[in-house]
């Protein structure tokens, strides 16, 4: 076996082992847990800007929840210019099984940091439950599943959010589903292994007494929630748990065009450089192994004409990811149609590499945060 084929084989074995460990950790995160204490009070915080189109469905879903006693929902209108203010005023006049308050903010800095900070300051619940208006809970007990029964040292609970299932899947929808599975496997797996580094703001619970101040954290185009988790992960007296089962999940609307998804990914990826160095190294490892595998494969074919061996080895990494993602979609009760989308990893890798490169030559306009 020539040196390039040997390097390719070594990279594939290392990558497969890395992926398998995270997959097993994701499956462990689903094990049953014992409930401790009484149901705490909950403050749901949603920051909204020019998204009146999603409000009716979200509001209907909130009214259909099995809310714990003492729940409050706080909506922060972050300078909307559509009909959202009227919808919020109308919602406040309804008879609902929870307390509801809405606030208007104008002239805030790009991103949702100012709105989120204000919402936290208004909250009175023991737990802060963060979500977005373009998300719908998977079940009626979402708030309880995310906040009930955790030990006192648990400062935050990371939830899972899938893209909303589409009846007619497009290539964009398929890759978005794969992207969501890949991200979930990463942050849930590392949190289960004791190395939490991020959470999704679409589904995140934080104990109010543990919520850190935003001031020391850098301002980013996205990822204020990640910065909160980064801060909590550095605290020696706080632990971060995971609620990954289906009843605790959120289903999110995703961008409908390639350009919108590219803009979203650019915002999200602008956060990673602000992670701790150890987290950046762990996240860079699979990308490095994929790049080395590709380079070694090309050189093995060009230099030694090892086409069949190289093709077989690359097929192994494709099959490994296919099986890994099939097991995750089954365990997490993602739509059955997603079972084989792990096989799209080569396309997703090319897309994500292009997004990463585009960040180097095109600075994100802060006005579009």
VEXTI-205280 format. One record per residue: y, z, x negated of N, C-alpha, C, O in turn. Coordinates in pm, whole numbers, padded with zeros to 5 digits, always signed. Example, Ala and Ser with C-alpha at 12.3 -4.5 7.8 and 13.67 -1.06 7.14 Angstrom:
! VEXTI-205280
-00569+00780-01319-00450+00780-01230-00330+00780-01320-00332+00846-01424 -00225+00708-01285-00106+00714-01367+00003+00787-01290+00114+00804-01341 
END
This chain:
! VEXTI-205280
-00121+00000-00086+00000+00000+00000+00124+00000-00088+00136+00084-00178 +00219-00095-00064+00338-00103-00148+00436+00009-00114+00420+00078-00014 +00535+00024-00200+00625+00140-00188+00708+00136-00061+00739+00241-00005 +00746+00015-00013+00829+00009+00106+00748+00041+00233+00799+00104+00325 +00625-00003+00236+00538+00032+00348+00512+00183+00348+00507+00246+00453 +00494+00240+00228+00471+00384+00218+00594+00462+00267+00581+00562+00336 +00714+00414+00230+00836+00480+00276+00848+00468+00428+00885+00564+00496 +00817+00350+00481+00822+00331+00626+00726+00426+00696+00762+00489+00795 +00604+00438+00644+00505+00528+00705+00552+00673+00700+00534+00747+00797 +00611+00713+00587+00659+00850+00574+00772+00879+00673+00775+00986+00734 +00865+00784+00689+00976+00803+00783+00925+00812+00926+00975+00893+01005 +00827+00730+00959+00775+00730+01096+00702+00860+01125+00716+00916+01234 +00624+00910+01030+00555+01037+01049+00656+01151+01067+00639+01236+01154 +00761+01151+00983+00862+01256+00992+00937+01248+01125+00964+01351+01186 +00971+01127+01169+01043+01111+01294+00956+01152+01412+01003+01221+01503 +00831+01112+01411+00741+01147+01521+00722+01298+01530+00717+01354+01639 +00711+01364+01414+00696+01510+01414+00822+01577+01468+00814+01672+01545 +00938+01527+01428+01066+01580+01476+01074+01568+01629+01108+01664+01698 +01044+01448+01680+01053+01425+01824+00951+01509+01900+00983+01563+02006 +00830+01522+01848+00726+01599+01916+00762+01746+01923+00735+01811+02024 +00823+01800+01818+00862+01941+01820+00967+01967+01927+00961+02067+01998 +01065+01877+01937+01168+01895+02039+01110+01880+02180+01150+01952+02271 +01018+01787+02195+00955+01769+02326+00877+01893+02368+00886+01935+02483 +00802+01951+02275+00727+02074+02306+00823+02188+02339+00795+02269+02428 +00936+02195+02267+01035+02299+02296+01093+02280+02436+01116+02377+02508 +01119+02154+02476+01169+02126+02610+01068+02171+02716+01107+02223+02820 +00943+02150+02689+00841+02192+02785+00830+02343+02791+00805+02399+02898 +00848+02410+02679+00845+02557+02680+00961+02614+02761+00949+02721+02821 +01074+02543+02762+01191+02591+02836+01165+02597+02986+01242+02659+03059 +01059+02534+03034+01027+02532+03176+00934+02646+03217+00903+02659+03335 +00890+02726+03123+00796+02832+03160+00863+02933+03253+00983+02957+03242 +00787+02992+03345+00844+03089+03440+00902+03209+03367+00854+03247+03260 +01006+03269+03424+01067+03387+03365+01078+03496+03470+01087+03468+03590 +01077+03619+03426+01090+03732+03516+01237+03751+03554+01326+03730+03472 +01261+03790+03679+01397+03814+03726+01438+03958+03698+01358+04051+03714 +01563+03976+03655+01613+04110+03620+01741+04138+03700+01835+04059+03697 +01743+04252+03771+01865+04295+03837+01895+04219+03965+01816+04135+04009 +02009+04250+04024+02053+04188+04148+02130+04059+04120+02176+04035+04008 +02142+03977+04223+02217+03853+04211+02365+03883+04183+02430+03951+04262 +02418+03832+04073+02559+03856+04041+02650+03767+04125+02605+03672+04189 +02779+03799+04124+02876+03713+04191+02906+03592+04104+02896+03597+03982 +02943+03481+04169+02957+03353+04100+03091+03290+04134+03135+03292+04249 +03157+03236+04033+03279+03156+04051+03249+03013+04005+03229+02989+03886 +03247+02921+04098+03228+02779+04066+03363+02719+04032+03458+02730+04110 +03373+02655+03916+03500+02595+03873+03482+02445+03856+03393+02401+03783 +03564+02367+03924+03559+02222+03910+03700+02172+03883+03793+02202+03959 +03717+02097+03776+03846+02039+03738+03844+01891+03778+03751+01818+03742 +03946+01847+03851+03944+01713+03908+04075+01642+03878+04183+01702+03883 +04064+01513+03846+04183+01431+03828+04155+01291+03883+04070+01219+03831 +04227+01255+03988+04215+01121+04047+04070+01084+04079+04023+00977+04041 +04001+01172+04147+03861+01145+04181+03836+01181+04327+03734+01243+04360 +03928+01142+04413+03914+01174+04555+03792+01108+04617+03739+01157+04716 +03747+00996+04560+03633+00925+04616+03505+01005+04614+03419+00988+04701 +03490+01093+04516+03369+01174+04506+03380+01307+04581+03279+01375+04602 +03501+01345+04619+03519+01477+04679+03439+01499+04807+03375+01604+04818 +03438+01408+04905+03366+01436+05030+03219+01471+05010+03169+01567+05069 +03148+01394+04926+03006+01422+04903+02988+01554+04830+02897+01631+04862 +03074+01580+04732+03063+01707+04657+03091+01826+04748+03019+01926+04744 +03193+01816+04829+03231+01925+04918+03120+01952+05020+03089+02067+05051 +03061+01845+05073+02949+01861+05167+02831+01929+05099+02765+02013+05160 +02804+01895+04973+02694+01958+04899+02722+02106+04875+02630+02188+04881 +02847+02140+04846+02881+02281+04825+02864+02362+04954+02816+02475+04950 +02903+02305+05066+02888+02377+05192+02742+02393+05231+02709+02482+05310 +02655+02309+05178+02513+02318+05209+02433+02406+05115+02312+02418+05129 +02501+02468+05017+02432+02554+04922+02398+02691+04983+02465+02737+05076 +02295+02754+04930+02261+02892+04967+02336+02985+04872+02284+03026+04768 +02460+03016+04908+02548+03086+04815+02519+03235+04808+02494+03299+04911 +02522+03291+04686+02515+03437+04674+02637+03502+04739+02742+03440+04749 +02624+03626+04782+02736+03700+04839+02847+03713+04733+02819+03745+04618 +02969+03689+04774+03083+03702+04682+03114+03576+04606+03195+03579+04513 +03054+03463+04641+03081+03337+04571+03221+03287+04602+03270+03299+04714 +03285+03230+04500+03413+03162+04520+03407+03027+04450+03346+03012+04345 +03471+02929+04510+03483+02795+04454+03629+02770+04422+03715+02783+04509 +03657+02735+04297+03794+02713+04252+03808+02567+04207+03741+02525+04113 +03893+02492+04274+03918+02352+04240+04055+02342+04173+04155+02387+04228 +04058+02282+04055+04183+02262+03981+04219+02115+03986+04150+02031+03928 +04327+02084+04055+04378+01946+04061+04467+01924+03938+04578+01976+03930 +04414+01847+03844+04482+01828+03715+04575+01707+03721+04557+01608+03650 +04675+01716+03808+04777+01611+03815+04731+01484+03881+04769+01375+03837 +04649+01493+03987+04600+01372+04054+04713+01297+04123+04810+01357+04171 +04699+01165+04128+04797+01081+04195+04738+01010+04316+04805+00928+04378 +04612+01041+04350+04550+00981+04468+04558+01079+04585+04645+01166+04587 +04468+01067+04682+04474+01152+04801+04403+01285+04784+04384+01357+04882 +04364+01320+04663+04293+01445+04641+04370+01567+04691+04308+01651+04757 +04501+01584+04665+04571+01703+04714+04556+01725+04865+04540+01838+04911 +04561+01616+04941+04545+01628+05086+04404+01672+05122+04386+01752+05215 +04306+01622+05052+04168+01660+05079+04145+01808+05047+04073+01877+05119 +04205+01856+04940+04190+01997+04904+04257+02087+05008+04203+02191+05045 +04374+02047+05054+04443+02125+05157+04361+02131+05285+04352+02235+05349 +04302+02019+05321+04220+02016+05441+04095+02103+05424+04054+02172+05518 +04036+02101+05306+03915+02181+05281+03945+02330+05292+03861+02407+05340 +04064+02371+05249+04099+02512+05253+04114+02564+05395+04115+02685+05417 +04128+02475+05491+04145+02516+05631+04013+02524+05706+04011+02565+05823 +03904+02487+05641+03774+02490+05708+03713+02630+05705+03749+02714+05622 +03621+02654+05798+03542+02777+05797+03419+02753+05711+03332+02673+05745 +03411+02823+05601+03305+02801+05503+03246+02934+05460+03311+03037+05473 +03122+02934+05408+03053+03059+05374+03086+03112+05235+03008+03189+05178 +03200+03074+05181+03242+03122+05048+03393+03116+05041+03457+03049+05122 +03449+03185+04945+03594+03180+04925+03630+03049+04853+03559+03006+04762 +03739+02988+04895+03782+02863+04832+03930+02869+04799+04012+02909+04882 +03962+02829+04676+04101+02823+04632+04122+02694+04553+04034+02651+04479 +04238+02634+04570+04270+02515+04491+04409+02530+04431+04499+02590+04492 +04425+02477+04312+04550+02490+04238+04589+02355+04180+04503+02273+04147 +04716+02334+04168+04770+02208+04115+04832+02234+03979+04907+02330+03960 +04801+02147+03883+04862+02155+03751+04920+02018+03716+04858+01915+03742 +05038+02018+03656+05102+01894+03613+05145+01909+03467+05173+02019+03419 +05150+01796+03398+05197+01796+03260+05102+01862+03162+05146+01912+03059 +04974+01863+03192+04877+01923+03101+04848+01829+02984+04879+01710+02991 +04790+01883+02879+04751+01802+02765+04629+01718+02800+04558+01750+02895 +04603+01609+02726+04487+01524+02755+04357+01606+02757+04345+01706+02686 +04261+01561+02837+04137+01636+02852+04150+01739+02963+04253+01746+03030 +04046+01818+02981+04049+01916+03090+04062+02060+03039+04041+02155+03115 +04096+02076+02912+04100+02211+02855+04199+02301+02927+04165+02414+02962 +04320+02253+02951+04421+02337+03016+04377+02374+03157+04392+02489+03199 +04322+02277+03231+04278+02304+03367+04162+02403+03368+04158+02493+03452 +04070+02388+03275+03956+02479+03269+04000+02620+03231+03953+02718+03289 +04090+02629+03136+04140+02761+03097+04208+02830+03216+04188+02949+03238 +04286+02755+03292+04354+02812+03408+04252+02856+03513+04265+02964+03571 +04150+02773+03536+04047+02808+03633+03972+02934+03596+03942+03017+03682 +03942+02949+03469+03875+03071+03422+03963+03192+03445+03914+03300+03481 +04093+03176+03426+04185+03287+03448+04195+03328+03593+04228+03443+03622 +04166+03237+03685+04170+03268+03827+04040+03327+03878+04037+03387+03986 +03932+03311+03804+03799+03350+03852+03781+03501+03851+03838+03573+03768 +03699+03549+03944+03668+03692+03953+03518+03719+03947+03478+03834+03937 +03435+03617+03954+03290+03635+03955+03236+03680+03821+03301+03662+03718 +03118+03737+03824+03052+03778+03699+03011+03657+03617+03012+03661+03494 +02975+03549+03686+02936+03425+03618+03031+03312+03655+03072+03300+03770 +03065+03230+03556+03141+03108+03577+03041+02992+03579+02965+02974+03484 +03043+02915+03686+02951+02802+03698+03034+02674+03697+03107+02646+03792 +03022+02597+03588+03107+02480+03567+03032+02353+03610+02913+02337+03582 +03104+02265+03676+03047+02136+03714+03159+02036+03734+03277+02070+03718 +03124+01912+03768+03221+01806+03792+03208+01755+03935+03104+01773+03998 +03313+01693+03985+03314+01651+04124+03225+01530+04149+03190+01502+04264 +03186+01457+04043+03097+01343+04061+02950+01381+04043+02867+01296+04013 +02919+01511+04063+02782+01561+04048+02737+01626+04178+02817+01683+04252 +02607+01617+04206+02550+01678+04324+02430+01763+04284+02348+01717+04205 +02418+01885+04337+02304+01971+04301+02173+01914+04352+02168+01853+04459 +02067+01936+04274+01935+01885+04312+01874+01962+04427+01788+01910+04498 +01916+02086+04447+01860+02169+04553+01963+02264+04608+02071+02279+04549 +01933+02329+04720+02031+02418+04784+02050+02552+04715+02142+02626+04749 +01965+02584+04617+01975+02714+04549+02023+02697+04405+01989+02777+04318 +02101+02593+04381+02147+02563+04245+02219+02681+04181+02185+02719+04069 +02315+02740+04249+02393+02850+04191+02305+02969+04157+02320+03029+04051 +02212+03002+04247+02123+03115+04222+02031+03087+04104+02010+03173+04019 +01977+02965+04098+01885+02931+03990+01954+02935+03854+01891+02967+03753 +02083+02903+03851+02155+02900+03724+02202+03039+03679+02221+03060+03559 +02220+03133+03771+02287+03258+03734+02207+03384+03758+02243+03490+03705 +02100+03379+03834+02031+03500+03873+01922+03541+03774+01847+03457+03724 +01915+03672+03746+01801+03727+03676+01804+03723+03525+01702+03748+03461 +01917+03693+03465+01924+03686+03319+01951+03824+03260+02019+03907+03320 +01896+03847+03141+01921+03973+03072+02068+03985+03034+02140+03886+03030 +02111+04107+03006+02253+04134+02981+02306+04063+02856+02425+04035+02847 +02218+04033+02759+02267+03971+02636+02282+03820+02648+02330+03755+02555 +02242+03762+02762+02256+03617+02782+02401+03587+02819+02449+03628+02925 +02470+03516+02731+02612+03486+02752+02633+03353+02823+02736+03333+02887 +02536+03263+02812+02551+03131+02875+02413+03075+02909+02313+03109+02846 +02411+02991+03010+02289+02924+03053+02316+02774+03054+02406+02727+03124 +02238+02699+02978+02253+02555+02971+02173+02491+03083+02052+02513+03093 +02239+02412+03166+02170+02339+03271+02145+02195+03232+02195+02147+03130 +02067+02128+03313+02032+01987+03291+02100+01902+03396+02113+01942+03511 +02144+01784+03355+02208+01690+03449+02156+01550+03421+02174+01497+03311 +02090+01490+03520+02043+01352+03510+02141+01258+03578+02217+01301+03665 +02141+01130+03542+02215+01032+03623+02152+01022+03761+02030+01035+03776 +02234+00998+03862+02182+00979+03996+02093+00854+03999+02130+00749+03947 +01977+00868+04061+01881+00757+04064+01938+00642+04147+01993+00663+04255 +01923+00521+04094+01974+00404+04164+01858+00322+04219+01756+00304+04154 +01877+00272+04341+01770+00197+04405+01734+00072+04326+01616+00043+04306 +01834-00002+04281+01810-00123+04201+01859-00097+04059+01978-00104+04031 +01766-00067+03972+01801-00030+03835+01848-00153+03756+01782-00257+03756 +01962-00140+03691+02012-00243+03601+01980-00200+03458+01935-00088+03434 +02005-00289+03363+01985-00252+03223+02079-00138+03184+02043-00051+03105 +02200-00139+03239+02294-00031+03211+02239+00101+03262+02244+00202+03191 +02185+00102+03385+02130+00225+03441+02009+00273+03361+01992+00393+03339 +01926+00180+03317+01807+00218+03238+01848+00284+03107+01791+00387+03068 +01945+00225+03040+01987+00282+02912+02060+00415+02931+02048+00504+02847 +02135+00428+03041+02201+00556+03068+02098+00666+03095+02116+00780+03053 +01990+00631+03165+01883+00728+03188+01818+00768+03057+01792+00886+03034 +01791+00670+02970+01732+00700+02840+01826+00786+02757+01784+00880+02690 +01954+00753+02761+02054+00831+02687+02055+00976+02735+02061+01069+02654 +02050+00995+02868+02049+01131+02923+01923+01206+02881+01930+01324+02849 +01808+01138+02881+01684+01203+02839+01689+01241+02691+01644+01349+02652 +01744+01151+02609+01753+01178+02466+01844+01297+02439+01810+01385+02360 +01959+01301+02505+02052+01412+02486+01991+01543+02536+02003+01647+02471 +01923+01536+02652+01860+01657+02706+01753+01709+02612+01746+01829+02585 +01668+01619+02563+01564+01663+02470+01625+01730+02348+01569+01826+02295 +01739+01681+02303+01801+01736+02183+01860+01874+02208+01825+01970+02139 +01952+01887+02307+02020+02016+02320+01932+02123+02383+01943+02240+02348 +01844+02083+02477+01751+02182+02533+01648+02222+02429+01616+02341+02416 +01595+02125+02356+01495+02156+02254+01548+02247+02145+01481+02343+02106 +01667+02219+02097+01724+02302+01991+01764+02440+02043+01753+02539+01971 +01812+02447+02168+01843+02578+02226+01717+02662+02239+01719+02782+02211 +01607+02600+02281+01481+02672+02294+01429+02717+02157+01359+02817+02148 +01462+02643+02053+01422+02679+01917+01522+02775+01851+01511+02804+01732 +01619+02823+01929+01714+02922+01879+01833+02864+01806+01901+02937+01734 +01861+02734+01824+01973+02668+01757+02061+02594+01858+02076+02472+01846 +02119+02662+01956+02202+02591+02055+02328+02536+01991+02387+02599+01903 +02370+02420+02035+02491+02360+01978+02583+02298+02083+02700+02272+02053 +02534+02273+02204+02618+02210+02306+02562+02240+02444+02450+02289+02459 +02643+02208+02546+02600+02212+02684+02673+02102+02757+02773+02050+02708 +02626+02067+02875+02694+01964+02953+02782+02032+03057+02735+02118+03131 +02908+01995+03061+03002+02056+03154+02970+02027+03299+03027+02089+03388 +02879+01932+03325+02837+01904+03461+02748+02015+03517+02733+02027+03639 +02690+02096+03429+02599+02201+03475+02588+02308+03366+02502+02300+03279 +02676+02406+03373+02683+02507+03268+02731+02639+03327+02833+02643+03396 +02657+02746+03301+02694+02880+03348+02730+02967+03228+02659+02969+03128 +02841+03039+03239+02887+03126+03131+02927+03260+03191+02998+03265+03291 +02883+03366+03130+02924+03498+03176+03074+03513+03151+03121+03491+03040 +03147+03552+03255+03294+03556+03244+03340+03649+03132+03435+03617+03061 +03272+03762+03115+03312+03857+03011+03290+03801+02870+03346+03853+02774 +03208+03696+02859+03178+03640+02727+03254+03511+02699+03244+03456+02589 +03330+03461+02797+03397+03332+02779+03497+03340+02664+03588+03424+02669 +03483+03256+02562+03574+03265+02446+03705+03194+02470+03718+03113+02561 +03802+03227+02388+03933+03162+02397+03925+03023+02336+03854+03002+02237 +03997+02929+02393+03997+02792+02342+04085+02775+02218+04067+02678+02144 +04177+02865+02195+04280+02840+02094+04226+02805+01956+04279+02712+01894 +04123+02873+01904+04077+02838+01769+04007+02703+01763+03994+02645+01655 +03960+02652+01877+03881+02529+01878+03971+02407+01870+04080+02407+01928 +03928+02302+01799+04009+02180+01789+04014+02107+01923+03920+02115+02002 +04125+02036+01947+04136+01957+02069+04063+01825+02049+04085+01756+01950 +03977+01792+02143+03897+01671+02134+03911+01590+02262+03958+01640+02364 +03867+01462+02256+03875+01376+02374+03777+01422+02481+03797+01394+02599 +03674+01490+02442+03575+01542+02535+03506+01658+02465+03526+01680+02346 +03425+01733+02540+03343+01834+02475+03404+01972+02465+03364+02050+02380 +03502+02005+02552+03551+02142+02552+03438+02239+02582+03438+02352+02532 +03343+02196+02663+03226+02279+02693+03141+02299+02568+03086+02407+02545 +03130+02193+02486+03055+02205+02361+03120+02308+02268+03051+02386+02202 +03252+02307+02264+03321+02402+02177+03298+02546+02222+03292+02638+02140 +03286+02566+02354+03254+02699+02406+03117+02742+02357+03099+02855+02312 +03018+02652+02366+02883+02685+02321+02880+02706+02170+02811+02795+02121 +02955+02625+02096+02962+02645+01951+03014+02784+01918+02964+02850+01828 +03116+02828+01992+03172+02961+01969+03073+03071+02006+03055+03166+01930 +03007+03057+02121+02911+03159+02164+02790+03164+02072+02735+03271+02047 +02749+03048+02021+02633+03044+01932+02659+03117+01801+02565+03160+01733 +02786+03132+01765+02821+03202+01641+02831+03352+01661+02844+03427+01564 +02824+03398+01787+02835+03540+01814+02701+03610+01791+02600+03566+01847 +02697+03715+01712+02568+03781+01683+02513+03860+01800+02395+03894+01800 +02594+03890+01901+02551+03976+02011+02525+03899+02140+02506+03960+02245 +02524+03767+02132+02506+03687+02252+02392+03588+02232+02374+03533+02123 +02316+03565+02337+02211+03464+02333+02242+03358+02440+02315+03383+02535 +02185+03240+02421+02207+03129+02512+02073+03084+02567+01981+03052+02491 +02061+03082+02699+01936+03049+02765+01943+02909+02826+02048+02844+02824 +01830+02863+02879+01819+02731+02940+01759+02745+03080+01660+02816+03097 +01817+02678+03178+01760+02665+03312+01736+02517+03337+01827+02445+03379 +01614+02471+03310+01589+02327+03308+01508+02278+03427+01498+02157+03447 +01450+02367+03508+01366+02322+03618+01450+02249+03723+01572+02263+03727 +01383+02173+03806+01451+02080+03895+01549+02148+03988+01657+02094+04012 +01516+02265+04042+01604+02332+04138+01738+02369+04078+01834+02390+04151 +01747+02378+03945+01871+02417+03878+01948+02297+03824+02050+02315+03757 +01901+02177+03850+01962+02057+03791+02076+02003+03876+02089+02032+03995 +02159+01922+03810+02266+01847+03876+02241+01697+03854+02196+01656+03747 +02268+01617+03955+02259+01472+03943+02401+01415+03938+02483+01443+04025 +02428+01337+03835+02566+01293+03810+02582+01143+03831+02493+01065+03798 +02696+01105+03885+02733+00963+03891+02769+00916+03751+02837+00988+03677 +02725+00799+03714+02748+00747+03580+02840+00625+03586+02854+00564+03692 +02902+00588+03473+02989+00470+03471+02915+00347+03521+02797+00328+03492 +02984+00262+03595+02921+00146+03658+02934+00019+03575+02873-00082+03610 +03011+00022+03467+03027-00096+03382+03001-00058+03236+03013+00058+03198 +02966-00159+03157+02941-00134+03015+03065-00082+02945+03056+00006+02859 +03182-00136+02980+03304-00092+02913+03337+00053+02945+03382+00128+02859 +03313+00093+03071+03338+00233+03107+03242+00326+03035+03281+00435+02992 +03117+00284+03021+03021+00368+02950+03057+00379+02802+03044+00485+02742 +03101+00267+02744+03143+00270+02605+03258+00367+02586+03260+00444+02490 +03356+00364+02676+03469+00457+02667+03421+00601+02679+03469+00689+02607 +03328+00626+02771+03275+00762+02787+03203+00808+02661+03223+00920+02616 +03119+00721+02604+03045+00759+02484+03139+00784+02367+03116+00874+02286 +03244+00705+02357+03341+00729+02250+03404+00867+02264+03422+00938+02165 +03437+00906+02387+03495+01039+02408+03394+01147+02369+03428+01243+02300 +03271+01131+02415+03170+01232+02387+03140+01243+02238+03127+01354+02185 +03130+01131+02171+03094+01133+02029+03208+01182+01941+03187+01215+01824 +03329+01186+01996+03440+01238+01915+03429+01388+01894+03501+01445+01813 +03338+01453+01968+03321+01598+01956+03230+01637+01841+03252+01740+01777 +03129+01555+01813+03027+01591+01714+03083+01628+01577+03030+01720+01514 +03188+01561+01525+03240+01600+01394+03293+01743+01389+03314+01797+01280 +03315+01806+01505+03366+01943+01508+03253+02047+01521+03280+02167+01526 +03128+02000+01528+03016+02094+01529+03002+02161+01392+03056+02113+01292 +02930+02272+01390+02900+02336+01262+02819+02241+01174+02746+02156+01224 +02834+02257+01043+02770+02165+00949+02618+02162+00969+02557+02055+00961 +02558+02277+00995+02413+02281+01015+02371+02200+01136+02268+02132+01134 +02450+02208+01244+02420+02130+01364+02435+01980+01336+02353+01900+01382 +02537+01943+01262+02556+01802+01229+02439+01748+01148+02396+01634+01169 +02387+01828+01056+02273+01783+00976+02150+01764+01063+02078+01666+01049 +02126+01858+01153+02008+01846+01241+02019+01722+01330+01919+01654+01353 +02139+01693+01380+02156+01578+01467+02153+01447+01389+02115+01343+01444 +02191+01451+01264+02192+01329+01182+02052+01290+01136+02027+01173+01105 +01961+01387+01130+01828+01359+01076+01755+01247+01148+01709+01154+01081 +01742+01248+01282+01668+01138+01346+01734+01003+01326+01665+00902+01312 +01867+01000+01324+01935+00871+01302+01908+00822+01160+01886+00703+01139 +01911+00914+01064+01883+00875+00926+01740+00822+00912+01718+00723+00843 +01645+00888+00977+01506+00843+00969+01489+00706+01033+01412+00624+00983 +01559+00680+01143+01550+00548+01206+01609+00440+01117+01553+00331+01106 +01722+00470+01053+01784+00372+00963+01693+00344+00844+01672+00228+00808 +01638+00450+00784+01547+00432+00671+01423+00353+00711+01373+00271+00634 +01374+00378+00833+01258+00303+00881+01290+00154+00892+01210+00070+00853 +01408+00124+00945+01447-00016+00959+01464-00084+00824+01416-00195+00803 +01531-00016+00731+01551-00072+00598+01417-00094+00528+01393-00200+00469 +01330+00007+00534+01199-00005+00469+01116-00116+00533+01043-00186+00463 +01127-00133+00666+01051-00238+00734+01097-00376+00689+01015-00464+00661 +01229-00395+00683+01281-00525+00639+01237-00556+00498+01193-00668+00469 +01250-00458+00408+01211-00482+00268+01061-00501+00253+01017-00579+00169 +00982-00432+00333+00836-00449+00326+00797-00591+00365+00704-00648+00308 +00868-00648+00464+00837-00784+00508+00890-00887+00408+00820-00982+00373 +01015-00867+00361+01077-00965+00272+01014-00964+00134+00986-01069+00076 +00991-00844+00080+00942-00833-00058+00792-00851-00067+00742-00918-00158 +00719-00792+00025+00572-00791+00015+00502-00866+00128+00379-00871+00131 +00579-00924+00221+00521-01000+00332+00418-00918+00410+00314-00969+00451 +00450-00790+00430+00357-00699+00501+00392-00698+00650+00424-00593+00706 +00386-00815+00712+00435-00827+00849+00349-00748+00947+00403-00675+01030 +00218-00762+00940+00131-00698+01038+00130-00546+01022+00135-00473+01121 +00125-00500+00898+00127-00355+00876+00259-00296+00922+00263-00192+00988 +00368-00365+00887+00500-00316+00926+00516-00315+01078+00566-00218+01135 +00472-00421+01142+00480-00427+01287+00399-00317+01354+00442-00259+01453 +00282-00290+01299+00199-00183+01354+00263-00046+01339+00257+00036+01430 +00326-00022+01224+00391+00107+01202+00512+00124+01294+00534+00232+01350 +00592+00017+01309+00706+00026+01401+00658+00044+01546+00723+00112+01625 +00544-00016+01578+00486+00006+01711+00447+00150+01733+00452+00199+01846 +00408+00219+01625+00371+00360+01636+00492+00446+01677+00480+00535+01762 +00607+00419+01616+00725+00499+01651+00770+00466+01793+00818+00553+01865 +00756+00340+01834+00788+00303+01972+00696+00374+02070+00741+00427+02171 +00565+00375+02040+00469+00442+02128+00492+00592+02131+00477+00655+02236 +00528+00650+02017+00555+00794+02010+00669+00832+02103+00658+00930+02177 +00777+00756+02101+00891+00786+02187+00856+00761+02334+00898+00837+02421 +00780+00657+02360+00740+00629+02498+00663+00747+02556+00691+00790+02668 +00567+00801+02481+00486+00913+02529+00569+01040+02540+00552+01117+02634 +00658+01062+02444+00743+01180+02448+00830+01181+02573+00838+01282+02643 +00895+01069+02601+00985+01065+02716+00909+01063+02848+00960+01113+02948 +00791+01008+02849+00709+01013+02972+00677+01158+03006+00681+01198+03122 +00644+01237+02904+00611+01377+02930+00733+01457+02976+00721+01546+03060 +00851+01425+02922+00972+01496+02962+01012+01460+03106+01045+01549+03185 +01007+01332+03140+01045+01293+03276+00950+01353+03379+00992+01391+03488 +00823+01363+03345+00727+01424+03438+00752+01573+03452+00754+01626+03563 +00771+01642+03340+00789+01787+03344+00919+01826+03414+00924+01926+03484 +01024+01747+03395+01155+01781+03450+01180+01717+03586+01290+01725+03640 +01078+01654+03640+01084+01592+03772+01196+01489+03783+01262+01479+03887 +01217+01414+03676+01308+01301+03683+01242+01192+03768+01120+01197+03788 +01317+01094+03818+01257+00989+03901+01137+00923+03833+01138+00900+03712 +01034+00891+03912+00913+00829+03856+00943+00698+03787+00873+00659+03693 +01046+00629+03833+01080+00499+03774+01128+00512+03631+01141+00411+03561 +01155+00634+03586+01204+00653+03450+01090+00669+03348+01117+00675+03228 +00966+00677+03393+00855+00715+03306+00845+00629+03180+00813+00679+03072 +00872+00500+03194+00852+00408+03081+00981+00373+03008+00982+00284+02923 +01090+00441+03040+01217+00402+02979+01230+00447+02834+01319+00401+02763 +01141+00537+02791+01140+00571+02649+01110+00451+02561+01144+00450+02443 +01046+00349+02619+01018+00228+02543+01141+00146+02512+01136+00052+02433 +01254+00181+02574+01379+00110+02547+01453+00167+02427+01567+00129+02400 +01390+00259+02355+01459+00325+02244+01521+00227+02144+01634+00252+02101 +01454+00117+02104+01520+00025+02009+01653-00028+02060+01749-00040+01984 +01660-00060+02191+01786-00111+02248+01891+00000+02250+02008-00022+02218 +01847+00120+02289+01939+00233+02292+01991+00264+02152+02109+00294+02135 +01904+00258+02052+01944+00287+01913+02050+00188+01867+02148+00226+01802 +02030+00059+01901+02129-00041+01862+02262-00015+01931+02368-00026+01870 +02256+00020+02060+02378+00050+02135+02450+00170+02076+02571+00164+02052 +02378+00279+02051+02443+00400+02001+02499+00378+01861+02603+00434+01827 +02431+00296+01780+02484+00266+01647+02615+00188+01657+02709+00212+01581 +02621+00096+01752+02745+00019+01771+02858+00110+01818+02971+00096+01773 +02826+00204+01908+02928+00298+01954+02980+00381+01838+03101+00400+01824 +02887+00430+01754+02928+00511+01639+03017+00431+01545+03118+00482+01496 +02981+00306+01519+03062+00222+01429+03198+00192+01492+03299+00188+01422 +03199+00170+01624+03326+00138+01690+03424+00253+01680+03546+00232+01681 +03373+00375+01672+03462+00491+01657+03537+00487+01526+03645+00545+01514 +03480+00419+01426+03541+00417+01294+03662+00324+01289+03756+00346+01212 +03658+00218+01372+03770+00124+01362+03861+00123+01485+03964+00056+01485 +03823+00196+01589+03909+00199+01707+03932+00344+01748+03841+00410+01799 +04051+00392+01725+04085+00529+01762+04101+00541+01913+04164+00457+01977 +04043+00649+01970+04053+00670+02114+04195+00707+02153+04256+00796+02094 +04248+00638+02254+04382+00664+02304+04380+00798+02380+04311+00810+02481 +04456+00896+02334+04455+01027+02397+04504+01022+02541+04470+01110+02621 +04583+00923+02575+04630+00912+02712+04517+00879+02808+04531+00898+02929 +04403+00828+02755+04288+00791+02838+04181+00899+02837+04071+00877+02887 +04211+01017+02781+04113+01125+02781+04086+01172+02923+04006+01263+02944 
END
